[in-house]
Structure formats: C-alpha cells, structure tokens
Amino acid sequence: MKLFTLRTNFHGYKKGTEFYLIAESEFIGVKEFVLRTSDLTGRVSISETEFNKNFIFIKDHSTN
C-alpha cells in the first residue's frame, strides 16, 4: 500500500496525518481516491484535484 501525508489541514484531519491509499477508480474520466488513516479509524473519498492538492507521497509498503 502507498502511504501519503496531508500538506494542510483537511476535512477535520491535521496537517501531517498519514493515510494509506486504499483504492483509486476512474469512471468516465473522473478519478476518485479512497484513503484510510494509518490507524484505520478514519476514511475519506476524494477527487483527483483534492488528492493532488492536499496529499504528499511518502513511501510504498508493497511487498515484492
């Protein structure tokens, strides 16, 4: 899973909160992202514009 952090306060979450990217989907050219907080208690579903504006990639936890 990919780990991201918030650039600024967003939807009640503080800057620096870590999120895992759970799912990304695209329907008729509109991308949507679902993220969960690193402690798995919070969830946000946002558009590509909101995602690019508010989140920074940290690392990929995929096992290869």
RASULCOR-V611802 format. One record per backbone hydrogen bond with DSSP energy under -1.0 kcal/mol. CO is the residue of the C=O (numbers start at 0). NH is the residue of the N-H. If there is no record, write none. Layout:
<<CO	NH> <CO	NH>>
This chain:
<<0	60> <1	20> <2	57> <2	58> <3	18> <4	55> <5	15> <9	12> <12	9> <13	16> <16	5> <17	37> <18	3> <19	35> <22	33> <24	31> <26	29> <29	26> <30	47> <31	24> <32	45> <33	21> <33	22> <34	43> <35	19> <36	39> <41	36> <43	34> <45	32> <46	50> <47	51> <48	52> <49	53> <50	54> <53	6> <55	4> <58	2>>
